[in-house]
Amino acid sequence: MKITFYGATEDVTGSNFLVTTEHGERFLIDCGMFQGSASEEARNRQDFPYDISQLDFLILTHAHLDHSGRIPKLVKEGFNKPIYTTQATMELVDIMLQDSAQIQYFDIQWENKKRQRAGEELLEPLYDSDDVVAAMELFEPYYYEEMVDLTPHIRMRLRDAGHILGSAIVELWITEHDKTTKVVFSGDLGMHDHLLIRDPSSIEAADLVILESTYGNTVHAKYQDSLDQLMQVIYKTINRGGSVIVPSFAIGRTQELLYEMNKYFEYGGHGQQYPVPIYVDSPMATKATSVFMRHTDLLGEEAQALVRRGDNIFNFPNLTYTGSVDESKALNEMREPKVIISASGMATGGRVRHHLKYNLWDPLSAVIFVGYQAAGTLGRIILDGTTDKVKIAGSWVDIKASVYSMPGFSAHADKPTLLNWLADFETKPKQVVLVHGETREMLPLKDNIEQTFGLDVMIPRYGDELEFLGDETCRSTSILVSAPDLYEVSKMMDEVGRMMGSWEDQPPDLHEMSDEQLSALKSTLAQIKKNMLDLNMITYD
């Protein structure tokens, strides 16, 4: 059996893994979109690095675009085989992909106007709504815990990953030459004790584990502490006359915020404080919330108990869902303080960019990030604080609002949770492969796993191939670097990425840069060059 890694390698987007068995079966785990800087997103236009006509099926771990976003492109280019996932994921991904197609349509129109004026070749979107419809016809949903024979040699079971509604850990039993190997793809694992979604399932045994590592070197703040901080910041900002902008993922994070705010405003905890006007300005989030209400059996015990009592857990008197564009625009014309929860969660697109444009310059207002911000995204640039202004929708905007990060809301497992999840294996895997993480998170996690469990840990690069032989593993030719050197290079590259990300809409004239900016850029580039030359590069089969 071979696994080739075509995404989420030393990065958190573009999840796409090709599995090939000795019986000739070829299938994909996820087919996600690359997100972040302009150069990252340009990778979505590249040809798939495998023969689509030879694929037998695809397994989708969950609905987020970094795992599902290129499925319609795959279908557009000829894929017509089954797509296996859970029912909730199937319903959510339909919403996600239709929204993605619509955003691409408008983005391409905007881009092509500029290209036409410049006499450049016009672009087409990756896919359109018809491609999404065609993709959805291929989906075959299954329940958690259901054993499914996908082929005579491959058996599958989906387990609850606790990340978002319908998210799955994929267990595969692959039989080759009368020997069965169990492979586990973690997908994106969630945190424990987030009361809306159930905890991630424990896995009893595996031979090989492909493990996410988004927060592999991070310990999240306690969930309740983050809830308390959220409400404190909201009231602090509202009381001084500002508004609060919360870039939030439309699927998962928004519903969790609404669930907790529903408990806060309807069941006490706010003392003498008045109910703040809360607006959810994301049509996709509104649609996704209805899917959550159709699948309350997948929610945590506390949430199910509230539903049985007749509570609409995603609604309360001071909450308003906006629908039309005019309603969205009207929010920025309203003078009274308010909270606006809007997508996208990394501020890469959607209505939240307009709300940031109208509020980011205001020192009375606040921006609260409640999820991961990938390198090169507008959210990451604002959060890192390396620039005092950003370009949004064609205009430069000063960053004067208070900026907060509350990673305790993250739906991704942190280091202790990842290690505890591995500790729960009664029969430990022979090898662990780390994916879906930046280098600065993956390398320390690799060391932790090796030291704690004595397991062999691999960090693949794009295109790396792992051949699993049961009692031993080997990898095709690949470049390896020592962890400390690679870590230093990755930090330098992140710094350049932040600089370039802040320029991507309009690269600056170097002659117009300040002496401080030029000095910082030269210093960073010189350090990267030095570290790269110092690396001990080892190539082996």
C-alpha positions in Angstrom: 0.0 0.0 0.0 1.2 3.5 -0.9 0.0 6.9 0.3 1.1 10.0 -1.7 0.7 13.4 -0.1 -0.6 16.1 -2.4 -1.7 18.7 0.1 -1.7 19.7 3.8 2.0 19.0 3.8 3.8 21.5 6.2 0.7 23.6 5.7 -2.9 23.6 6.8 -4.8 23.7 3.6 -5.3 21.7 0.4 -5.8 18.3 2.1 -5.5 15.6 -0.6 -4.0 12.1 -0.1 -3.9 9.4 -2.8 -4.0 5.7 -1.6 -2.9 2.9 -3.9 -3.2 -0.7 -3.0 -1.4 -3.7 -4.4 -4.7 -4.9 -5.9 -4.7 -1.7 -8.0 -7.3 0.2 -6.1 -6.7 4.0 -6.1 -8.7 6.4 -4.0 -8.5 9.8 -2.4 -8.9 11.0 1.1 -10.2 14.6 0.8 -9.7 17.0 -2.1 -9.3 20.4 -0.4 -8.7 23.9 -1.6 -5.4 25.7 -1.0 -6.1 28.9 1.0 -4.0 31.8 2.1 -1.8 34.1 0.0 -2.4 34.7 -3.7 0.5 32.3 -4.5 -1.1 29.5 -2.4 -4.6 30.0 -4.0 -3.0 29.9 -7.4 -2.1 26.3 -6.7 -5.8 25.4 -7.0 -5.6 26.0 -10.8 -2.8 23.5 -11.3 -3.6 20.1 -12.8 -4.2 17.3 -10.4 -1.0 15.2 -10.0 -2.7 11.9 -10.7 -4.8 10.2 -13.4 -8.4 11.1 -12.4 -9.8 8.3 -14.6 -8.0 5.7 -12.5 -9.6 6.7 -9.2 -12.2 4.3 -7.7 -13.7 6.6 -5.0 -13.1 9.5 -2.7 -13.6 9.6 1.1 -14.4 13.1 2.6 -13.6 13.7 6.3 -15.7 16.9 6.6 -17.2 19.9 4.9 -14.6 22.6 5.3 -13.2 24.0 2.1 -9.6 23.0 2.9 -10.8 19.4 2.7 -13.6 19.6 0.2 -13.1 22.7 -1.9 -11.7 21.2 -5.1 -14.2 18.3 -5.4 -16.2 20.1 -8.1 -13.0 20.8 -10.0 -12.2 17.0 -9.8 -15.7 16.2 -11.1 -15.5 18.9 -13.8 -12.3 17.2 -15.1 -13.9 13.7 -15.3 -14.2 12.2 -11.8 -17.6 10.2 -11.6 -17.1 7.7 -8.8 -18.7 7.5 -5.3 -17.9 10.1 -2.6 -18.3 8.6 0.9 -18.9 10.7 3.9 -21.5 11.3 6.6 -25.1 12.6 6.0 -24.4 15.8 7.9 -21.2 16.5 5.9 -23.0 15.8 2.7 -25.6 18.5 3.5 -23.1 21.0 4.8 -20.7 20.6 1.9 -23.5 21.3 -0.6 -23.9 24.7 1.1 -20.1 25.3 1.3 -19.5 24.4 -2.4 -22.4 26.4 -3.8 -21.2 29.4 -1.8 -17.6 28.8 -3.1 -18.9 28.7 -6.7 -20.7 32.0 -6.2 -17.7 33.7 -4.7 -15.5 32.5 -7.5 -18.0 33.9 -10.1 -17.9 37.4 -8.6 -14.1 37.3 -7.9 -13.4 36.2 -11.5 -15.6 39.0 -12.9 -13.7 41.5 -10.8 -10.3 40.1 -11.8 -11.2 39.8 -15.5 -12.2 43.5 -15.6 -8.6 44.3 -14.6 -7.2 41.8 -17.0 -9.2 43.1 -19.9 -8.0 46.6 -19.3 -4.4 45.3 -19.2 -4.9 43.2 -22.3 -4.2 40.0 -20.4 -5.8 36.6 -20.8 -9.2 36.2 -19.1 -9.7 33.6 -16.4 -12.5 31.1 -15.7 -13.6 30.0 -12.2 -12.4 26.7 -11.0 -16.0 25.5 -11.2 -19.6 26.8 -11.2 -22.9 25.8 -9.6 -23.6 23.2 -12.2 -20.3 21.4 -11.3 -21.3 21.5 -7.7 -24.7 19.9 -8.5 -22.9 17.2 -10.5 -20.5 16.5 -7.6 -23.4 16.2 -5.1 -25.0 13.5 -7.2 -21.9 11.3 -6.4 -22.2 11.4 -2.6 -23.1 8.3 -0.7 -23.6 9.0 3.1 -23.0 6.6 5.9 -23.6 6.6 9.7 -20.9 6.8 12.3 -19.8 3.3 13.4 -21.2 1.7 10.3 -18.9 -1.0 8.8 -18.9 -0.7 5.0 -17.2 -2.9 2.4 -16.0 -0.5 -0.2 -14.3 -3.2 -2.3 -13.5 -6.8 -1.7 -10.2 -5.7 -0.1 -11.2 -2.4 1.6 -13.5 -1.9 4.6 -14.3 1.5 6.1 -15.8 2.8 9.3 -16.4 6.5 10.1 -16.0 7.7 13.7 -16.9 11.1 15.2 -13.9 13.5 15.0 -15.6 16.1 17.2 -14.4 18.9 14.9 -17.6 20.2 13.3 -21.0 18.6 12.7 -20.5 15.4 10.7 -16.7 15.4 10.8 -15.2 12.0 10.7 -12.1 10.0 11.6 -11.6 7.4 8.8 -10.7 3.9 9.8 -9.7 1.7 6.8 -8.9 -2.1 6.8 -6.9 -2.8 3.7 -6.2 -6.4 2.8 -3.2 -7.2 0.6 -1.7 -10.7 0.1 -3.9 -12.2 2.9 -2.7 -9.6 5.4 -4.9 -6.8 6.6 -3.4 -3.4 7.5 -5.5 -0.9 9.5 -4.9 2.8 8.5 -6.5 5.7 10.4 -6.9 9.2 8.9 -7.7 11.5 11.8 -9.2 14.2 9.6 -9.4 17.4 11.8 -9.8 16.4 15.4 -11.8 18.5 17.8 -11.2 19.6 21.4 -12.9 18.0 24.5 -15.6 19.7 26.5 -16.9 22.0 23.7 -20.5 21.5 24.7 -22.2 21.9 21.3 -20.2 19.1 19.6 -19.4 15.7 21.0 -15.8 14.8 22.0 -13.7 13.0 19.4 -14.0 9.3 19.4 -11.1 7.2 20.8 -9.6 4.7 18.4 -8.6 1.3 19.8 -5.8 0.2 17.4 -4.1 1.0 14.1 -1.0 0.1 12.1 -0.6 3.5 10.5 -2.0 6.9 11.6 -2.2 10.0 9.5 -2.6 12.7 12.1 -3.5 16.4 11.8 -1.1 18.8 13.7 -2.6 22.3 13.3 -1.9 23.1 16.9 0.7 20.4 17.6 2.9 22.8 19.7 0.1 24.9 21.3 -1.9 24.6 24.5 -5.3 26.3 24.1 -6.7 28.5 26.8 -9.5 26.8 28.7 -12.8 27.0 26.9 -14.7 28.6 29.7 -12.0 31.2 30.1 -12.3 32.1 26.5 -16.1 32.4 26.9 -15.6 34.8 29.8 -13.0 36.8 27.9 -15.3 37.0 24.9 -18.2 38.6 26.8 -15.8 40.9 28.7 -14.4 42.2 25.5 -17.8 42.6 24.0 -19.2 44.7 26.8 -15.9 46.7 27.2 -16.2 47.6 23.5 -19.9 48.3 23.5 -19.7 50.4 26.6 -17.1 52.7 25.1 -19.3 53.1 22.0 -17.5 50.8 19.5 -18.7 47.7 17.6 -17.2 44.2 17.7 -16.4 42.3 14.4 -16.0 38.6 14.8 -14.6 36.9 11.6 -16.0 33.4 12.1 -16.2 30.2 10.1 -19.8 29.9 8.8 -19.9 26.2 9.6 -19.0 25.2 13.2 -17.6 28.2 14.9 -20.6 30.5 14.2 -23.0 27.9 15.6 -20.9 27.3 18.7 -20.8 31.1 19.4 -24.5 31.3 19.0 -25.1 28.3 21.2 -23.0 29.8 24.0 -24.6 33.3 23.6 -28.0 31.7 23.7 -27.2 30.2 27.1 -25.6 33.5 28.3 -28.5 35.7 27.4 -31.4 33.3 28.1 -30.2 31.6 31.2 -28.3 34.3 33.1 -24.7 35.0 33.7 -24.9 38.6 32.5 -26.0 40.2 35.7 -27.2 43.8 35.2 -25.7 44.1 31.7 -28.1 44.7 28.9 -28.5 42.3 26.0 -26.1 43.5 23.2 -27.4 43.6 19.6 -25.9 40.5 17.9 -26.0 40.2 14.1 -25.1 37.1 12.1 -24.3 38.4 8.6 -23.6 35.3 6.6 -26.2 33.6 4.5 -24.1 30.4 4.5 -24.0 30.4 8.3 -27.8 30.8 8.4 -28.2 27.8 6.0 -25.7 25.7 7.9 -27.5 26.4 11.2 -30.6 24.8 9.8 -28.5 21.7 9.1 -27.4 21.6 12.7 -31.0 21.7 13.8 -31.8 18.8 11.5 -29.0 16.7 13.2 -29.4 17.5 16.9 -28.8 13.8 17.5 -25.1 14.4 16.7 -24.8 17.3 19.2 -23.4 17.1 22.7 -25.6 15.9 25.6 -26.2 19.4 27.0 -27.3 20.7 23.7 -29.6 17.8 23.1 -31.2 18.4 26.5 -31.9 22.0 25.7 -33.5 21.0 22.4 -35.7 18.5 24.2 -36.9 21.3 26.4 -38.0 23.2 23.4 -35.1 25.7 23.2 -34.0 26.9 19.8 -30.4 26.8 20.8 -29.3 29.1 17.9 -31.7 32.0 18.5 -32.4 34.5 21.3 -34.2 37.9 21.5 -31.2 40.1 20.8 -30.0 38.1 17.8 -30.7 39.0 14.2 -29.9 37.0 11.1 -29.3 39.2 8.0 -30.0 38.0 4.6 -29.8 40.4 1.7 -26.8 42.5 0.6 -28.8 45.7 1.5 -29.3 44.4 5.1 -25.6 43.7 5.3 -24.6 47.2 4.0 -27.1 48.8 6.5 -25.2 47.3 9.4 -22.2 49.6 8.6 -24.6 52.6 8.4 -26.0 52.0 11.9 -24.3 54.1 14.5 -25.2 52.1 17.6 -22.7 49.7 19.1 -23.2 46.1 18.1 -21.6 42.7 17.5 -21.3 41.4 13.9 -20.4 37.7 13.4 -19.6 37.2 9.7 -17.7 34.9 7.4 -15.1 34.1 6.3 -13.2 33.1 9.4 -9.8 34.1 8.0 -11.2 37.2 6.4 -10.2 35.9 3.0 -13.5 36.8 1.4 -17.2 37.3 2.1 -19.0 40.1 3.9 -16.6 40.3 6.9 -14.1 42.1 4.8 -16.5 45.0 4.3 -17.2 45.1 8.0 -13.5 45.2 8.7 -13.2 48.0 6.2 -15.7 50.1 8.0 -14.6 49.3 11.6 -10.9 48.4 11.6 -9.9 52.0 11.6 -12.0 52.9 14.6 -10.1 52.9 17.9 -13.4 52.4 19.8 -14.1 49.1 18.0 -12.6 45.6 18.3 -11.9 42.6 16.2 -12.0 39.1 17.8 -10.4 36.2 16.0 -11.9 32.9 17.2 -10.1 30.5 14.9 -6.9 29.6 13.1 -5.5 32.2 10.7 -3.4 30.7 7.9 -0.2 32.4 6.8 -0.9 35.1 4.1 -4.5 35.6 5.0 -5.9 39.0 5.9 -6.8 37.6 9.3 -3.2 36.5 10.0 -1.8 39.9 8.8 -4.1 41.8 11.1 -3.5 39.4 14.0 0.3 39.4 13.7 0.4 43.2 14.1 3.4 43.5 11.7 1.7 46.4 9.7 -0.3 49.4 10.7 -2.6 49.3 7.7 -4.1 46.8 5.2 -5.7 47.0 1.8 -9.4 45.9 1.8 -11.7 46.1 -1.2 -9.4 48.5 -3.0 -8.8 50.9 0.0 -6.0 51.2 2.6 -7.4 50.9 6.1 -5.6 51.9 9.3 -5.6 49.2 12.0 -6.7 51.2 15.0 -9.3 48.8 16.5 -8.3 46.6 19.4 -7.4 43.1 18.0 -7.9 39.9 20.1 -7.2 36.3 19.5 -9.2 33.7 21.4 -7.8 30.3 20.3 -9.7 28.6 23.2 -12.6 28.5 20.8 -10.6 26.5 18.2 -12.3 23.4 16.9 -8.8 21.9 16.4 -7.2 19.7 19.0 -4.2 21.2 20.8 -1.0 19.4 21.7 -2.3 17.8 25.0 -5.4 16.6 23.2 -3.5 15.1 20.3 -1.1 13.3 22.6 -4.0 12.1 24.8 -5.8 10.8 21.6 -2.7 8.8 20.7 -2.4 7.6 24.3 -5.9 6.1 24.1 -4.8 3.6 21.4 -4.7 0.2 23.1 -2.5 -1.1 20.3 -0.2 1.7 19.2 0.5 2.3 15.5 3.8 1.3 13.9 4.1 4.8 12.4 2.5 8.2 12.6 2.5 10.7 9.8 1.9 14.4 10.6 -0.1 16.5 8.1 -2.2 19.6 8.2 0.1 21.8 10.2 2.8 24.4 9.8 6.4 23.4 10.5 6.6 25.3 13.7 3.7 23.2 15.1 4.7 19.9 13.5 8.3 19.6 14.5 7.8 19.9 18.3 4.9 17.5 18.1 7.0 15.0 16.2 9.6 15.2 19.0 6.8 14.8 21.7 5.3 11.7 20.1 8.7 10.1 19.6 9.8 10.8 23.2 6.4 9.9 24.8 5.5 6.8 22.8 8.7 5.7 21.1 6.9 5.8 17.7 8.3 6.5 14.3 7.0 9.8 13.1 7.2 11.1 9.5 6.6 14.6 8.2 6.0 14.4 4.4 6.5 17.1 1.9 4.3 17.7 -1.2 4.5 14.7 -3.5 6.2 12.4 -0.9 5.2 8.8 -1.1 4.9 6.4 1.9 5.0 2.7 1.2 3.7 0.8 4.1 4.9 -2.8 4.3 3.3 -3.8 7.6 6.3 -4.5 9.8 8.4 -1.8 8.3 8.0 1.4 6.3 10.0 3.1 3.6 9.7 6.3 1.7 10.6 7.3 -1.8 13.4 9.8 -2.4 12.8 12.9 -0.3 14.8 15.8 1.1 15.1 15.9 4.9 16.5 18.6 7.0 17.4 18.8 10.7 14.6 20.0 12.9 16.3 23.0 14.5 17.5 24.4 11.1 14.2 23.8 9.4 12.4 25.5 12.3 14.5 28.6 12.0 14.0 28.7 8.2 10.2 28.3 8.6 10.1 31.2 11.1 11.9 33.4 8.6 9.7 32.3 5.8 6.6 33.1 7.9 8.0 36.6 8.4 8.4 37.2 4.6 5.0 35.7 4.0 3.4 38.2 6.4 5.2 41.0 4.6 4.2 39.7 1.1 0.7 39.0 2.3 0.2 42.6 3.3 1.3 43.7 -0.2 -0.5 41.2 -2.4 -3.3 43.6 -3.5 -0.7 46.3 -4.5 3.0 45.5 -4.2 4.9 48.5 -3.0 7.5 50.5 -4.9 10.7 49.7 -3.0 11.8 53.3 -3.5 8.7 54.3 -1.4 9.4 52.0 1.5 10.7 53.4 4.7 14.2 52.7 5.8 12.9 50.6 8.6 10.8 48.5 6.2 13.7 48.0 3.8 16.0 47.1 6.6 13.6 44.5 8.0 13.1 42.9 4.6 16.8 42.8 3.8 17.6 41.3 7.2 15.0 38.6 7.0 15.9 37.6 3.4 19.6 37.5 4.4 18.9 35.3 7.4 16.8 32.9 5.2 19.7 32.7 2.7 22.2 31.9 5.5 20.0 29.3 7.1 19.4 27.6 3.8 23.1 27.4 3.0 23.8 26.0 6.4 21.2 23.3 6.2 22.5 19.7 6.2 20.5 18.3 3.3 20.2 14.5 3.2 18.7 12.6 0.3 18.0 8.9 0.6 15.7 6.2 -0.7 
